[in-house]
Amino acid sequence: MTGSPDHKPDEEHHRYSVVHFQSYLHGGTSSLLSTIPTLIVFPVYKTVFRQQIHNSPVHQAVGQLYKEGPVKLYRGVAPPLLMRTLNGTLLFGLQDTLLRQLSLSSQSIVPTSALPALAGFGAGVVEAVVFTPFERVQNVLQNGQNDRHLPTLKSVLVRLKAQRPALGYYRAFLPITARNTLGSSLYFGLKGPVCAAVAGQGLPPVASSFISGTLTSMAISLALYPLSVLVANMQAQVGGEVKGVMACWRMLWKSRQKSVTLLYRGGSLVILRSCITWGITTAIYDRQEKRSG
């Protein structure tokens, strides 16, 4: 009996270490399972990408993909599948780790309700640092104008490696960081309250989590879609004249005839895909967290 108190700190430390590991594992598992819809609807995503780059209507973008043939239809699918799985592992696990650290160190400084969003902001910064190269490669591969001089993944990697980071792998790093930090903050800040509000209507936990993820993702995607369009346009080309973020934004805004409607062209499909993906991810992650205690 006298020795039991000495073992409590070690047991407590071990318990929290396991919880941290489980958060990473659950985030990766839920994101991996949610890539199935991504794989199925990748042609839709690629159609939207062409709309973002070329400001073309749906039928024209579909015609481009049809002309290129089925072999090139899934060109560029590997980076988003890999990125999606790794992204969930890092995002959920790191946010949970930061949240626990913030809960211990800022008890009287930051309101408890704001801690999930603050931890999400930190996770979003790391997410941008780690995954900007993946997004860069993905956008180069999906741009049909690069097929001739960059026909393979290896050729893309070699070309980007030959350039300095700001022009190669980390092109558009600033808008990606802004998008990811804002998106992660909003997701983790709103997910819990929305889920509680939905559960208050008598829905089962899984349905509440799914609806929470869907509604939260819808709001985030709608608000941050212009940043995604800007990133796609900045990253799609390799070489040529290099412009800064504001210069690229002015060019994009001008190419869309200063029209919000044209700026959001293809946005409805992206938002729908995001809602389904994050709804599934949230439902699976919350269920795994509850089952693990």
C-alpha positions in Angstrom: 0.0 0.0 0.0 2.8 2.4 0.8 4.4 1.9 -2.6 1.3 2.6 -4.7 1.4 6.5 -4.6 4.9 6.4 -6.0 3.6 4.5 -9.1 0.7 6.8 -9.8 2.6 9.5 -11.7 4.2 6.8 -14.0 0.8 5.2 -14.6 -0.8 8.6 -15.3 2.1 9.5 -17.7 1.7 6.2 -19.5 -2.1 6.6 -19.7 -1.7 10.0 -21.3 1.0 8.8 -23.7 -1.3 6.0 -24.9 -4.1 8.6 -25.4 -1.8 10.8 -27.5 -0.8 7.8 -29.7 -4.4 6.8 -30.1 -5.3 10.3 -31.3 -2.7 10.0 -34.1 -3.9 6.4 -34.9 -7.6 7.3 -34.9 -6.9 10.4 -37.1 -5.0 8.3 -39.6 -7.6 5.5 -39.6 -10.6 7.8 -40.1 -8.8 9.8 -42.8 -7.8 6.6 -44.6 -11.3 5.3 -44.7 -12.6 8.6 -45.9 -10.2 8.5 -48.9 -12.5 5.9 -50.5 -15.0 8.7 -51.6 -11.9 10.7 -52.7 -10.8 7.9 -55.0 -14.3 7.4 -56.4 -15.0 11.1 -57.1 -11.4 12.0 -58.2 -12.6 12.7 -61.7 -15.0 15.3 -60.3 -12.2 16.8 -58.3 -10.0 17.0 -61.4 -12.8 18.6 -63.3 -13.1 21.3 -60.6 -9.3 21.8 -60.7 -9.5 22.5 -64.5 -12.2 25.0 -63.8 -10.1 26.7 -61.2 -7.1 27.0 -63.5 -8.7 27.8 -66.8 -12.0 29.4 -65.7 -13.9 27.1 -67.9 -17.5 25.8 -67.6 -18.2 22.2 -66.6 -18.8 20.8 -70.0 -15.5 22.2 -71.4 -13.5 20.8 -68.5 -15.1 17.4 -68.9 -14.4 17.6 -72.6 -10.7 18.2 -71.9 -10.5 15.1 -69.6 -12.4 13.0 -72.1 -10.0 14.0 -74.9 -7.0 13.1 -72.8 -8.3 9.6 -72.2 -8.8 7.3 -69.2 -5.1 6.7 -68.7 -4.5 10.3 -67.7 -7.8 10.7 -65.8 -6.2 9.5 -62.5 -2.9 11.3 -63.1 -2.1 13.0 -59.8 -4.4 10.8 -57.6 -1.5 9.4 -55.5 -0.5 12.6 -53.7 -4.0 13.5 -52.4 -4.6 9.9 -51.2 -1.3 9.8 -49.4 -1.6 13.4 -48.2 -5.2 12.8 -46.9 -4.1 9.8 -44.7 -1.0 11.5 -43.3 -2.9 14.7 -42.9 -5.5 13.2 -40.7 -2.8 11.4 -38.6 -0.9 14.6 -38.0 -3.8 17.0 -37.7 -5.9 15.1 -35.2 -2.9 13.8 -33.2 -1.1 17.1 -33.0 -4.2 19.0 -32.2 -4.9 16.6 -29.3 -1.3 16.9 -28.1 -1.4 20.7 -28.2 -4.8 20.8 -26.6 -3.6 18.8 -23.6 -0.5 21.0 -23.2 -2.5 24.2 -23.4 -5.0 22.9 -20.9 -2.1 22.4 -18.4 -0.2 25.6 -19.1 -2.9 28.3 -19.8 -5.6 27.5 -17.3 -6.2 31.2 -16.3 -5.0 32.9 -19.5 -7.1 31.5 -22.4 -10.8 30.5 -22.0 -11.3 26.8 -22.0 -13.8 27.0 -24.9 -11.1 28.7 -27.1 -8.4 26.0 -26.5 -9.5 23.6 -29.2 -9.4 26.3 -31.8 -6.0 27.5 -30.6 -4.6 24.0 -30.7 -6.1 23.7 -34.2 -4.3 26.8 -35.3 -0.9 25.3 -34.2 -1.7 22.0 -35.9 -2.6 24.0 -39.1 0.8 25.7 -39.1 2.6 22.3 -38.9 0.2 20.9 -41.5 1.2 23.6 -43.9 4.9 23.0 -43.4 4.6 19.3 -43.9 2.1 19.1 -46.7 2.7 22.1 -49.0 5.1 20.0 -51.1 2.5 17.3 -51.6 -0.1 19.8 -52.7 2.5 21.4 -55.1 3.2 18.0 -56.8 -0.5 17.2 -57.0 -1.3 20.5 -58.7 1.5 20.2 -61.2 0.5 16.7 -62.1 -3.2 17.7 -62.5 -2.4 20.5 -64.9 -2.7 19.1 -68.4 -0.4 21.8 -69.8 2.5 20.0 -68.0 1.9 16.6 -69.5 4.4 17.1 -72.4 7.4 18.4 -70.6 6.7 16.8 -67.2 5.2 13.5 -68.1 6.0 11.5 -64.9 6.0 11.9 -61.2 9.8 11.5 -61.2 10.2 14.3 -63.7 8.1 16.6 -61.6 10.0 15.8 -58.4 13.4 16.4 -60.2 12.2 19.7 -61.7 10.9 21.1 -58.4 14.0 19.9 -56.5 16.2 21.9 -58.9 14.5 25.1 -57.9 14.8 27.0 -54.6 12.0 26.1 -52.1 10.0 29.2 -52.5 9.6 28.5 -56.2 9.6 24.8 -56.1 8.1 22.6 -53.4 7.0 25.6 -51.2 5.4 27.7 -53.8 2.2 29.4 -52.4 3.3 28.6 -48.8 1.8 31.7 -47.3 -1.8 31.3 -48.7 -1.7 27.6 -47.8 -0.7 28.5 -44.2 -3.5 31.0 -44.0 -6.0 28.6 -45.3 -4.9 25.7 -43.1 -4.6 27.6 -39.9 -8.0 29.3 -40.3 -9.6 26.0 -41.4 -8.2 24.0 -38.6 -9.1 26.6 -36.0 -12.7 26.8 -37.2 -13.0 23.0 -37.5 -11.8 22.2 -34.0 -13.5 25.2 -32.5 -16.9 24.6 -34.0 -17.0 20.8 -34.2 -17.7 20.2 -30.5 -20.4 22.8 -30.0 -22.2 21.9 -33.3 -22.1 18.2 -32.4 -23.6 19.0 -28.9 -26.3 21.1 -30.5 -27.2 18.3 -33.0 -27.1 15.6 -30.3 -29.5 17.7 -28.3 -32.1 17.0 -30.9 -32.1 13.3 -30.0 -29.9 12.0 -32.8 -27.5 9.1 -32.1 -23.8 10.0 -31.5 -22.5 8.8 -35.0 -25.2 10.8 -36.8 -24.4 13.9 -34.6 -20.7 13.6 -35.4 -21.4 13.2 -39.1 -23.7 16.2 -39.3 -21.3 18.2 -37.2 -18.4 17.4 -39.6 -20.6 18.1 -42.6 -21.9 21.5 -41.4 -18.5 22.7 -40.1 -16.8 21.7 -43.3 -19.4 23.4 -45.4 -18.9 26.7 -43.6 -15.1 26.4 -43.8 -15.0 25.4 -47.5 -17.4 28.2 -48.5 -15.3 30.8 -46.6 -11.9 29.6 -47.7 -12.5 28.4 -51.3 -11.0 31.6 -52.9 -7.7 30.8 -51.1 -7.8 27.3 -52.6 -8.3 28.7 -56.1 -5.4 31.1 -55.5 -3.1 28.2 -54.4 -4.1 26.1 -57.4 -3.3 28.9 -59.8 0.0 29.6 -58.1 1.2 26.0 -58.0 0.0 24.6 -61.3 2.8 26.0 -63.4 6.6 25.3 -63.1 9.0 27.9 -64.3 8.1 31.1 -66.2 7.5 34.5 -64.6 7.2 34.3 -60.9 4.9 36.7 -59.1 4.1 37.3 -55.4 0.9 36.4 -53.6 -0.8 39.8 -54.1 0.2 40.0 -57.7 -1.2 36.5 -58.3 -4.4 37.5 -56.5 -4.8 40.6 -58.7 -4.3 38.5 -61.8 -6.8 35.9 -60.6 -9.4 38.5 -59.7 -8.9 40.2 -63.1 -9.2 36.8 -65.0 -12.5 36.2 -63.2 -13.7 39.5 -64.4 -13.9 40.7 -60.8 -16.9 38.5 -60.3 -17.4 36.5 -57.1 -19.6 34.0 -59.1 -16.8 33.2 -61.5 -14.3 33.0 -58.6 -16.4 30.3 -57.0 -16.8 28.4 -60.3 -16.5 24.7 -59.4 -16.9 25.5 -55.7 -20.2 23.7 -55.2 -18.6 20.3 -56.2 -15.6 21.0 -53.9 -17.8 21.9 -51.0 -20.0 18.8 -51.5 -16.9 16.5 -51.6 -15.5 18.2 -48.6 -18.7 17.8 -46.6 -18.9 14.1 -47.3 -15.2 13.5 -46.6 -15.1 15.4 -43.4 -18.5 14.1 -42.2 -17.2 10.6 -42.5 -13.8 11.5 -41.0 -15.5 13.2 -38.0 -17.9 10.4 -37.4 -15.3 7.6 -37.5 -12.8 9.6 -35.4 -15.3 10.5 -32.6 -16.6 6.9 -32.5 -13.0 5.6 -32.1 -12.2 8.2 -29.4 -15.3 7.3 -27.4 -14.7 3.5 -27.7 -11.1 4.0 -26.4 -12.3 6.0 -23.5 
